[in-house]
Amino acid sequence: MKPARRTHLPAKTDALAAAPIQEAVAVLKRGGLVAFPTETVYGLGADASNPAAVARIFEVKGRPTGHPVIVHIGEVGQLEQWAREVPEAAWKLAARFWPGPLTLVLMRARGVGNGLTGGQDTIGIRIPRHPIALELLRQFHGGIAAPSANRFGRISPTRAEHVREDLGSEVDVVLDGGRCEIGIESTIVDLSRGMPILLRPGRIGADDIAATLGVSLRPRGPGTPRVPGALRSHYAPHRPLSVIASEEWERALRLRSRNSAVLSFRPRPLGDSHPMWIQAPSGAPYEYAHGLYANLRALDLSGCDEILVEAPPQTEEWAAIRDRLARARSS
């Protein structure tokens, strides 16, 4: 197999080199795969209007065909190319949060393929905020289907080297934009059923969305669309992972394997013998999220038997982190 080319680009729009983006656009147009940075995680991109290219995403990731992908667009004016019956709520949220880490689930437009939607009548759409992603989309002049650029169900990539570790040369081009700013996936809101429904928490909180729309979000329930990252098991390391309540933390450390790797809000005790101990920022959910996946990858590679994570607080600003850890833990 021909080795994939890795291209490094700086993270400022005015410093973008034209040639690497043009190369990536050419790859997309001929049906290839391009990994690119967003403000959330790295995406594995293909031409959303090319069913064979979209199918290649599923093949490379090992992704079930019934699991939908998000279509990334470069400007709000492209929204109606992919969705029909765009409600006023969608325009309000787009005006407030796009470009940004918010995915809107809408009724799909005519001609949108089942490969994008998992056979559903809905589609997820967003405009990413990263300058490299935006420039790629603007030069491509079309939608880019892009789930996270990793093996299905595993820890999402927040650095270009994570993409290489997971997918190797199966990606034609990797645009290296450094470390992702946010570090966890976008918030997903369903607007296809009249009332907004929170399908996946993220950096943009339910309170912010409710304030923009003037109505409260409904919780996920039976019959809501399938969306990325909503399976019971997801974002998982190879080693077993347990989330331990703070009040049980010291007891768990005494009882569990001494070969456990640790992600805790507490400093490493003097003389501790665990193979790796990472102290997380206790009062900073955004900073915690920024480093979460990189930390989980490091712990997973530490030679441990298992990973122990101290549970985050039960407050709204930690909701997205609790969601990711709940899906990453061992069943």
C-alpha positions as CSV (number, residue, x, y, z in Angstrom):
1,M,0.0,0.0,0.0
2,K,1.3,3.4,-0.9
3,P,2.4,5.3,2.2
4,A,0.2,8.2,3.2
5,R,1.6,11.7,3.1
6,R,1.6,13.8,6.3
7,T,1.4,17.5,5.9
8,H,1.9,20.0,8.6
9,L,0.1,23.3,8.5
10,P,0.2,26.2,11.1
11,A,-3.0,26.9,13.0
12,K,-3.6,30.5,11.7
13,T,-5.6,31.1,8.6
14,D,-3.3,33.8,7.2
15,A,-0.4,31.4,7.4
16,L,-2.0,28.5,5.6
17,A,0.1,27.2,2.7
18,A,-2.0,26.8,-0.4
19,A,-0.4,23.7,-1.8
20,P,-1.2,21.2,1.1
21,I,-4.8,22.2,1.1
22,Q,-5.0,22.0,-2.7
23,E,-3.5,18.5,-2.4
24,A,-6.1,17.5,0.1
25,V,-8.9,18.9,-2.0
26,A,-7.6,16.9,-5.0
27,V,-7.6,13.7,-2.9
28,L,-11.2,14.3,-1.8
29,K,-12.3,14.9,-5.4
30,R,-10.9,11.6,-6.6
31,G,-12.6,9.7,-3.7
32,G,-9.7,9.5,-1.2
33,L,-9.6,10.1,2.5
34,V,-8.2,13.1,4.3
35,A,-7.7,13.4,8.0
36,F,-8.0,17.0,9.2
37,P,-8.1,18.9,12.5
38,T,-11.3,20.5,13.9
39,E,-11.6,22.4,17.2
40,T,-13.1,19.2,18.7
41,V,-11.1,16.1,17.4
42,Y,-9.5,15.1,14.1
43,G,-11.9,14.0,11.5
44,L,-11.6,11.3,8.8
45,G,-13.0,13.1,5.7
46,A,-14.4,12.0,2.4
47,D,-16.6,13.7,-0.3
48,A,-20.0,13.5,1.2
49,S,-21.6,13.3,-2.2
50,N,-19.5,10.2,-3.3
51,P,-21.1,7.0,-1.9
52,A,-17.9,5.0,-2.6
53,A,-15.7,7.4,-0.8
54,V,-18.1,7.5,2.2
55,A,-18.1,3.7,2.2
56,R,-14.3,3.8,2.4
57,I,-14.6,5.7,5.7
58,F,-16.6,2.9,7.2
59,E,-14.2,0.3,5.9
60,V,-11.1,2.0,7.3
61,K,-12.6,2.7,10.7
62,G,-14.4,-0.6,11.0
63,R,-17.6,1.4,11.6
64,P,-21.0,-0.3,11.4
65,T,-22.9,0.8,8.3
66,G,-26.0,1.8,10.4
67,H,-24.0,4.3,12.4
68,P,-24.5,7.8,10.8
69,V,-21.7,10.3,10.1
70,I,-21.7,14.1,10.4
71,V,-21.5,16.2,7.2
72,H,-19.2,19.3,7.6
73,I,-20.0,22.3,5.5
74,G,-18.1,25.6,5.0
75,E,-20.9,28.1,5.2
76,V,-24.4,28.4,6.4
77,G,-25.7,28.9,2.8
78,Q,-24.9,25.2,2.1
79,L,-27.3,24.0,4.9
80,E,-30.3,23.5,2.6
81,Q,-28.2,21.4,0.2
82,W,-28.2,18.7,2.8
83,A,-31.3,19.3,4.9
84,R,-34.9,20.0,4.1
85,E,-37.5,21.8,6.2
86,V,-34.8,23.8,8.1
87,P,-36.7,25.2,11.1
88,E,-36.2,28.7,12.5
89,A,-34.5,27.1,15.5
90,A,-31.7,25.8,13.2
91,W,-31.0,29.3,11.8
92,K,-30.9,30.7,15.3
93,L,-28.4,28.2,16.6
94,A,-26.3,28.5,13.4
95,A,-26.2,32.2,13.8
96,R,-25.1,31.9,17.4
97,F,-22.7,28.9,17.4
98,W,-21.4,28.3,13.9
99,P,-18.6,28.0,13.1
100,G,-18.3,25.9,16.3
101,P,-18.7,22.6,18.2
102,L,-22.5,22.2,17.5
103,T,-24.1,19.6,15.3
104,L,-27.7,20.0,14.2
105,V,-29.8,17.0,13.3
106,L,-32.3,17.8,10.6
107,M,-34.5,16.0,8.0
108,R,-32.2,15.1,5.2
109,A,-32.7,16.6,1.7
110,R,-33.6,14.6,-1.4
111,G,-30.6,12.8,-2.8
112,V,-28.7,12.5,0.5
113,G,-27.4,8.9,0.6
114,N,-28.2,6.3,3.2
115,G,-24.4,5.9,3.7
116,L,-24.3,9.2,5.5
117,T,-27.4,8.8,7.6
118,G,-27.3,5.1,8.5
119,G,-30.6,4.6,6.6
120,Q,-32.4,7.2,8.7
121,D,-34.4,10.2,7.3
122,T,-32.2,12.6,9.3
123,I,-28.7,14.0,8.9
124,G,-26.2,15.7,11.2
125,I,-24.5,18.9,10.0
126,R,-22.0,21.3,11.4
127,I,-19.5,24.0,10.4
128,P,-16.2,23.4,12.3
129,R,-14.3,26.3,13.7
130,H,-10.7,25.2,13.0
131,P,-9.0,27.4,10.4
132,I,-7.6,24.4,8.5
133,A,-10.9,22.7,8.4
134,L,-12.6,25.9,7.2
135,E,-10.1,26.5,4.5
136,L,-10.4,22.9,3.3
137,L,-14.1,23.1,3.1
138,R,-14.0,26.5,1.3
139,Q,-11.6,25.2,-1.3
140,F,-13.5,21.9,-1.7
141,H,-16.9,23.7,-2.3
142,G,-18.9,20.8,-0.9
143,G,-19.8,18.7,2.1
144,I,-17.2,16.5,3.8
145,A,-18.4,13.5,5.7
146,A,-16.1,13.1,8.7
147,P,-16.4,11.0,11.8
148,S,-13.4,10.9,14.2
149,A,-10.2,9.7,12.6
150,N,-9.7,6.5,14.6
151,R,-10.8,2.9,14.8
152,F,-14.5,2.7,15.6
153,G,-15.3,2.7,19.4
154,R,-11.8,3.7,20.4
155,I,-10.3,6.9,21.9
156,S,-10.8,9.8,19.6
157,P,-7.7,11.5,18.1
158,T,-6.8,15.0,19.2
159,R,-3.3,15.1,17.5
160,A,-2.2,14.1,14.1
161,E,0.1,11.4,15.5
162,H,-3.0,9.8,17.1
163,V,-4.5,9.4,13.6
164,R,-1.3,7.7,12.4
165,E,-1.2,5.4,15.4
166,D,-4.8,4.2,14.7
167,L,-5.1,4.3,10.9
168,G,-1.6,4.2,9.5
169,S,-1.3,4.6,5.8
170,E,-5.0,3.9,5.1
171,V,-5.4,7.7,5.1
172,D,-4.2,9.5,1.9
173,V,-3.4,12.8,3.5
174,V,-3.2,14.0,7.2
175,L,-3.4,17.7,7.7
176,D,-1.5,18.4,10.9
177,G,-3.0,21.4,12.8
178,G,-1.5,20.6,16.2
179,R,-3.5,19.7,19.2
180,C,-7.3,20.2,19.1
181,E,-8.5,23.1,21.1
182,I,-11.6,21.5,22.7
183,G,-10.6,17.9,22.8
184,I,-14.1,16.2,22.9
185,E,-16.7,15.9,20.2
186,S,-19.4,18.4,19.3
187,T,-22.7,18.8,21.1
188,I,-25.5,17.2,19.0
189,V,-29.1,18.7,19.1
190,D,-32.0,17.1,17.2
191,L,-34.3,19.7,15.6
192,S,-36.1,17.2,13.3
193,R,-39.1,16.6,15.6
194,G,-40.4,20.1,16.5
195,M,-38.7,20.4,19.9
196,P,-35.0,20.5,20.5
197,I,-33.6,17.3,22.0
198,L,-30.1,16.9,23.3
199,L,-28.6,13.8,21.8
200,R,-24.9,14.2,22.8
201,P,-23.5,16.7,25.3
202,G,-20.4,18.8,24.4
203,R,-18.7,22.1,25.0
204,I,-21.9,24.0,24.1
205,G,-24.2,23.3,27.1
206,A,-27.9,22.6,27.1
207,D,-28.4,25.9,29.0
208,D,-26.7,27.9,26.3
209,I,-28.9,26.3,23.6
210,A,-32.1,26.7,25.6
211,A,-31.3,30.4,26.2
212,T,-30.8,30.9,22.4
213,L,-34.0,29.2,21.5
214,G,-36.1,30.3,24.5
215,V,-37.2,26.7,25.2
216,S,-35.8,23.9,27.3
217,L,-34.2,20.9,25.7
218,R,-35.8,17.6,26.0
219,P,-33.7,14.6,27.0
220,R,-32.9,11.8,24.7
221,G,-35.7,9.1,24.5
222,P,-37.1,6.2,22.5
223,G,-37.4,7.0,18.8
224,T,-34.8,9.7,18.6
225,P,-32.3,9.5,15.8
226,R,-29.1,7.5,16.1
227,V,-26.1,9.8,16.2
228,P,-22.3,9.4,16.5
229,G,-20.9,8.6,19.9
230,A,-24.2,7.5,21.5
231,L,-23.5,3.8,21.8
232,R,-23.2,2.4,25.3
233,S,-19.5,1.6,24.7
234,H,-17.4,4.2,22.9
235,Y,-14.2,6.2,23.3
236,A,-12.7,3.2,24.9
237,P,-9.0,2.4,25.6
238,H,-7.7,-1.2,25.2
239,R,-7.2,-1.6,28.9
240,P,-10.2,-1.9,31.2
241,L,-11.3,1.5,32.6
242,S,-13.2,2.1,35.8
243,V,-14.7,5.4,37.0
244,I,-14.5,5.7,40.8
245,A,-16.6,8.0,42.9
246,S,-14.5,10.5,44.9
247,E,-15.7,9.2,48.2
248,E,-14.5,5.6,47.2
249,W,-11.2,6.7,45.7
250,E,-8.8,6.0,48.5
251,R,-10.4,2.6,49.2
252,A,-10.3,1.7,45.5
253,L,-6.6,2.5,45.3
254,R,-6.0,0.1,48.3
255,L,-8.0,-2.7,46.8
256,R,-7.3,-2.5,43.1
257,S,-4.2,-3.7,41.3
258,R,-1.0,-1.9,42.0
259,N,-0.4,-2.0,38.3
260,S,-3.3,0.4,37.7
261,A,-2.8,3.6,35.8
262,V,-4.5,6.6,37.4
263,L,-6.3,9.8,36.3
264,S,-7.1,11.7,39.5
265,F,-7.9,15.2,40.7
266,R,-5.4,14.5,43.5
267,P,-1.6,14.8,43.4
268,R,0.4,11.6,43.3
269,P,1.2,10.5,46.9
270,L,4.8,10.4,47.9
271,G,6.2,6.9,47.2
272,D,3.3,5.8,45.0
273,S,4.1,2.9,42.8
274,H,1.4,3.0,40.1
275,P,2.9,2.8,36.6
276,M,1.4,6.2,35.7
277,W,-0.4,8.9,37.6
278,I,-1.9,11.9,35.9
279,Q,-3.3,14.7,38.0
280,A,-6.2,16.4,36.2
281,P,-7.3,20.0,36.8
282,S,-10.1,19.8,39.4
283,G,-11.9,23.1,38.8
284,A,-11.4,23.5,35.1
285,P,-13.7,21.2,32.9
286,Y,-12.6,22.8,29.7
287,E,-8.9,22.2,30.5
288,Y,-9.8,18.6,31.6
289,A,-11.6,18.0,28.3
290,H,-8.8,19.4,26.3
291,G,-6.4,16.8,27.6
292,L,-8.8,13.9,28.3
293,Y,-8.2,11.7,25.2
294,A,-4.5,12.3,25.1
295,N,-4.3,11.4,28.8
296,L,-6.4,8.2,28.3
297,R,-4.1,7.2,25.4
298,A,-1.0,7.7,27.6
299,L,-2.5,5.7,30.4
300,D,-3.5,2.9,28.0
301,L,0.1,2.7,26.8
302,S,1.7,2.7,30.2
303,G,1.9,-1.1,30.6
304,C,-0.9,-1.1,33.2
305,D,-3.5,-3.8,33.8
306,E,-6.3,-1.3,34.2
307,I,-7.1,2.4,34.2
308,L,-8.7,4.1,37.2
309,V,-10.4,7.5,36.8
310,E,-11.7,9.6,39.6
311,A,-15.2,10.6,38.8
312,P,-15.8,14.3,37.8
313,P,-18.3,16.5,39.7
314,Q,-22.1,16.1,39.0
315,T,-22.5,19.6,37.6
316,E,-23.7,20.8,34.2
317,E,-20.3,22.0,33.0
318,W,-18.9,18.5,33.5
319,A,-21.8,16.7,31.7
320,A,-19.9,16.0,28.5
321,I,-16.9,14.6,30.3
322,R,-19.1,12.4,32.4
323,D,-20.7,11.1,29.2
324,R,-17.4,10.3,27.5
325,L,-16.0,8.5,30.6
326,A,-19.3,6.5,31.1
327,R,-19.0,5.2,27.6
328,A,-15.3,4.5,27.8
329,R,-15.5,2.5,31.0
330,S,-15.6,-1.3,31.0
331,S,-19.1,-2.8,30.9
